């Protein structure tokens, strides 16, 4: 009885410690996002004074009004949605086309090919050779320069390959007995059974493309093709909002004040699509990652 009671106390202490530690990590993760949200409609003077840390002060929506009235933001939104959609389709298709053959035991040299993919996780050709290749393919200042260089990710291939290896060989053998070709087997059996891993590949591709700005920064000079993240970078790092946002403000002090509102507001606006997308794919995403990460 004494041992059971002492064990119960130990469990309580363990649960309390876990709650405190995990709660602290949760606050560390969520508070920066919460601060950006409340700062996006608080007076910048209150932010500089350190008065904004839990609740917004002197609420104003001027930043959001200027953001949504600016054509460059909507253009960046359109471009980012286009790039993310293209990346989701192209990256998922190429990853499946690479991962499924590598999961087949009858593919000669599959281990050597897989090693080549793994090496790319540690080394790449570098910026200059990649730029010269993109230039020689005449993709500079095109949407393909943003989408294709990062279309295939070796990490995604590894996860998808592991998932396909978990499919029973008896399915393929039964399909072969019925006269099913490899292409028909992949299209009619493998793809319908692969919804979890496809959701993982789509989400990885969309997040990678949506958050990326480096390819556009290197390969795109036309402002009409800028993604939203590159516009956000210009606002946050170079402190250069679009001219339409500040064109009616005369004084430099007022411009700096509105610029701070725009900075926080654009961060929220840029993060919204991913926050909306993830809940719909969460069920498949968790299942796909678990199955695709551990073979057993």
VMD Tcl script that draws the C-alpha trace (Angstrom):
set ca {
  {0.00 0.00 0.00}
  {2.84 2.35 0.84}
  {4.62 1.52 -2.42}
  {1.48 2.15 -4.49}
  {0.89 5.47 -2.72}
  {4.49 6.56 -3.23}
  {4.27 5.61 -6.91}
  {1.11 7.66 -7.24}
  {2.87 10.70 -5.81}
  {5.75 10.13 -8.22}
  {3.34 10.05 -11.14}
  {1.76 13.30 -9.99}
  {5.16 14.99 -9.73}
  {6.11 13.65 -13.14}
  {2.89 14.97 -14.69}
  {3.32 18.38 -13.06}
  {6.91 18.71 -14.27}
  {5.88 17.66 -17.78}
  {3.04 20.16 -17.76}
  {5.32 22.99 -16.66}
  {8.08 22.15 -19.16}
  {5.79 21.54 -22.14}
  {3.67 24.55 -21.21}
  {6.80 26.70 -21.14}
  {7.87 25.45 -24.58}
  {4.36 26.11 -25.91}
  {4.46 29.68 -24.64}
  {7.90 30.21 -26.19}
  {6.52 29.07 -29.53}
  {3.14 30.82 -29.46}
  {4.01 34.13 -27.82}
  {6.08 35.57 -30.72}
  {3.16 34.92 -33.07}
  {0.72 36.39 -30.56}
  {2.92 39.47 -30.14}
  {3.04 40.03 -33.90}
  {-0.76 39.77 -34.02}
  {-1.38 42.36 -31.29}
  {1.43 44.60 -32.53}
  {-0.08 44.65 -36.02}
  {-2.98 46.80 -34.76}
  {-1.28 48.64 -31.89}
  {0.24 52.12 -31.93}
  {3.97 51.79 -32.83}
  {4.81 54.40 -30.18}
  {3.33 52.07 -27.55}
  {5.42 49.20 -28.96}
  {8.62 51.24 -28.76}
  {7.75 52.24 -25.20}
  {7.41 48.56 -24.22}
  {3.73 48.87 -23.31}
  {2.59 46.18 -25.75}
  {3.39 42.73 -24.43}
  {0.09 41.14 -23.41}
  {-2.72 43.33 -24.79}
  {-2.85 45.74 -27.75}
  {-2.61 49.46 -27.01}
  {-4.28 52.31 -28.93}
  {-5.83 49.97 -31.49}
  {-5.54 51.06 -35.11}
  {-6.14 49.16 -38.35}
  {-4.38 51.65 -40.60}
  {-1.63 49.13 -41.39}
  {-4.09 46.53 -42.66}
  {-6.02 49.14 -44.61}
  {-2.86 50.19 -46.45}
  {-1.77 46.57 -46.99}
  {-5.05 45.49 -48.57}
  {-5.28 48.64 -50.68}
  {-1.81 48.08 -52.19}
  {-1.67 46.34 -55.57}
  {1.83 44.93 -54.97}
  {0.60 42.84 -52.03}
  {-2.24 41.32 -54.06}
  {0.14 40.69 -56.96}
  {2.56 38.95 -54.61}
  {-0.33 36.92 -53.19}
  {-1.37 35.82 -56.66}
  {2.18 34.88 -57.62}
  {2.78 32.96 -54.38}
  {-0.46 31.03 -54.77}
  {0.48 30.21 -58.35}
  {4.00 29.10 -57.39}
  {2.75 27.07 -54.43}
  {0.10 25.31 -56.54}
  {2.58 24.50 -59.28}
  {5.14 23.31 -56.73}
  {2.57 21.05 -55.05}
  {1.70 19.31 -58.32}
  {5.17 19.15 -59.86}
  {7.05 18.27 -56.67}
  {4.57 15.58 -55.60}
  {4.54 14.00 -59.07}
  {8.34 13.97 -59.42}
  {8.83 12.69 -55.87}
  {6.42 9.79 -56.40}
  {8.02 9.00 -59.76}
  {11.41 8.77 -58.05}
  {10.37 7.17 -54.76}
  {8.18 4.33 -56.02}
  {10.78 2.71 -58.33}
  {13.39 3.05 -55.59}
  {11.08 1.15 -53.23}
  {10.94 -1.84 -55.58}
  {13.34 -4.65 -54.71}
  {13.62 -5.64 -58.37}
  {15.12 -2.28 -59.45}
  {18.77 -2.86 -60.30}
  {21.13 -0.32 -58.70}
  {18.47 1.23 -56.50}
  {20.85 1.55 -53.53}
  {23.42 3.42 -55.62}
  {20.74 5.75 -57.00}
  {19.40 6.33 -53.49}
  {22.91 7.18 -52.31}
  {23.14 9.85 -55.01}
  {19.93 11.42 -53.70}
  {21.21 11.27 -50.12}
  {24.47 13.01 -51.09}
  {22.45 16.01 -52.27}
  {21.30 16.51 -48.67}
  {24.90 17.33 -47.73}
  {26.30 18.90 -50.93}
  {24.94 20.86 -53.86}
  {26.33 22.50 -56.94}
  {26.43 25.99 -55.42}
  {24.76 29.23 -56.38}
  {26.92 30.15 -59.38}
  {26.70 26.79 -61.24}
  {22.97 26.64 -60.52}
  {22.48 30.18 -61.81}
  {24.43 29.39 -64.99}
  {22.31 26.29 -65.53}
  {19.06 28.20 -65.05}
  {20.32 30.89 -67.42}
  {21.31 28.37 -70.09}
  {17.85 26.83 -69.85}
  {16.40 30.32 -70.53}
  {14.39 30.32 -67.31}
  {15.58 33.68 -65.97}
  {12.62 35.98 -65.27}
  {10.11 33.14 -65.66}
  {7.92 31.27 -63.20}
  {9.93 28.11 -63.88}
  {13.02 29.64 -62.30}
  {11.09 29.87 -59.03}
  {9.39 26.47 -59.16}
  {11.76 23.97 -60.82}
  {15.13 24.41 -59.00}
  {13.60 23.29 -55.69}
  {10.97 20.95 -57.12}
  {12.61 17.72 -55.92}
  {13.65 17.27 -52.31}
  {15.72 14.22 -51.35}
  {14.22 14.21 -47.86}
  {10.71 13.90 -49.34}
  {11.92 11.07 -51.60}
  {13.24 9.18 -48.57}
  {9.93 9.54 -46.71}
  {7.86 8.54 -49.75}
  {10.16 5.59 -50.51}
  {9.79 4.29 -46.98}
  {6.01 4.60 -47.26}
  {5.90 2.65 -50.52}
  {8.08 -0.05 -48.98}
  {5.40 -0.54 -46.32}
  {2.85 -1.56 -48.97}
  {2.51 -5.37 -49.06}
  {4.14 -7.14 -51.99}
  {1.11 -9.40 -52.21}
  {-0.86 -6.50 -53.72}
  {1.55 -6.20 -56.64}
  {1.71 -9.97 -57.10}
  {-2.08 -10.26 -57.17}
  {-2.31 -7.36 -59.63}
  {0.34 -8.99 -61.86}
  {-1.61 -12.27 -61.88}
  {-4.67 -10.34 -63.09}
  {-2.59 -8.85 -65.92}
  {-2.14 -5.38 -64.40}
  {0.82 -3.46 -65.82}
  {3.19 -1.47 -63.63}
  {1.70 1.86 -64.70}
  {-1.85 0.64 -64.13}
  {-0.83 -0.76 -60.74}
  {0.66 2.57 -59.67}
  {-2.32 4.60 -60.90}
  {-5.14 2.32 -59.74}
  {-3.73 0.83 -56.53}
  {-0.65 2.65 -55.23}
  {-1.91 6.23 -55.66}
  {-5.32 5.64 -53.98}
  {-3.54 3.98 -51.04}
  {-1.04 6.83 -50.79}
  {-3.30 9.71 -49.71}
  {-1.42 10.20 -46.39}
  {2.01 10.45 -48.02}
  {0.65 12.61 -50.87}
  {-0.73 15.01 -48.25}
  {2.74 15.11 -46.66}
  {4.41 15.79 -50.02}
  {1.90 18.51 -50.90}
  {2.26 20.24 -47.54}
  {6.06 20.06 -47.64}
  {6.13 21.48 -51.17}
  {3.64 24.25 -50.42}
  {5.40 25.30 -47.20}
  {8.81 25.22 -48.88}
  {7.61 27.28 -51.83}
  {5.44 29.67 -49.81}
  {8.22 30.52 -47.36}
  {10.95 30.67 -49.98}
  {12.16 33.90 -51.53}
  {15.79 33.14 -52.39}
  {15.14 31.64 -55.85}
  {13.00 34.62 -56.79}
  {15.64 36.99 -55.43}
  {18.36 35.37 -57.57}
  {16.53 34.49 -60.78}
  {13.71 37.06 -61.07}
  {14.21 40.72 -61.92}
  {10.68 41.49 -63.05}
  {8.65 42.93 -60.15}
  {5.49 41.48 -61.73}
  {6.77 38.00 -60.86}
  {7.79 38.72 -57.26}
  {6.27 36.31 -54.72}
  {4.73 37.62 -51.53}
  {7.72 36.60 -49.42}
  {10.11 38.68 -51.52}
  {7.85 41.71 -51.08}
  {7.74 40.93 -47.36}
  {11.55 40.76 -47.31}
  {11.81 44.20 -48.87}
  {9.52 45.59 -46.20}
  {11.13 43.88 -43.21}
  {14.83 43.95 -44.09}
  {15.21 46.83 -46.51}
  {12.42 48.87 -44.85}
  {10.94 49.59 -48.27}
  {7.15 49.35 -48.44}
  {5.57 49.86 -51.81}
  {5.23 53.47 -52.87}
  {1.44 53.16 -52.96}
  {1.37 52.42 -49.22}
  {3.09 55.62 -48.15}
  {2.42 57.95 -51.07}
  {-0.07 60.11 -49.15}
  {2.10 60.55 -46.01}
  {4.12 63.76 -45.95}
  {6.41 63.55 -42.91}
  {9.19 61.00 -42.38}
  {8.10 60.33 -38.79}
  {4.58 59.42 -39.90}
  {5.99 57.20 -42.63}
  {8.14 55.30 -40.15}
  {5.13 54.84 -37.87}
  {2.97 53.41 -40.66}
  {5.89 51.28 -41.87}
  {6.02 49.51 -38.50}
  {2.30 48.75 -38.70}
  {2.74 47.42 -42.24}
  {5.64 45.17 -41.18}
  {3.64 43.34 -38.54}
  {0.50 43.26 -40.67}
  {2.23 41.74 -43.70}
  {3.64 38.94 -41.53}
  {0.13 37.98 -40.45}
  {-1.25 38.29 -43.98}
  {1.55 36.10 -45.37}
  {1.06 33.39 -42.73}
  {-2.73 33.08 -43.10}
  {-2.85 30.65 -46.09}
  {-0.66 28.08 -44.34}
  {-2.63 28.43 -41.11}
  {-5.81 27.80 -43.10}
  {-4.37 24.89 -45.13}
  {-2.79 22.87 -42.34}
  {-5.96 21.86 -40.41}
  {-7.40 20.24 -43.54}
  {-4.24 18.17 -44.13}
  {-3.28 17.52 -40.50}
  {-4.94 14.09 -40.29}
  {-3.18 12.82 -43.40}
  {0.04 14.65 -42.58}
  {0.55 13.00 -39.18}
  {-0.33 9.57 -40.51}
  {1.89 9.95 -43.58}
  {4.90 11.15 -41.60}
  {4.60 8.30 -39.09}
  {4.26 5.62 -41.79}
  {6.83 7.20 -44.06}
  {9.43 7.65 -41.33}
  {9.42 4.22 -39.70}
  {9.39 0.98 -41.65}
  {7.98 -1.97 -39.78}
}
mol new
graphics top color blue
foreach p $ca { graphics top sphere $p radius 0.5 }
foreach p [lrange $ca 0 end-1] q [lrange $ca 1 end] { graphics top cylinder $p $q radius 0.2 }
display resetview
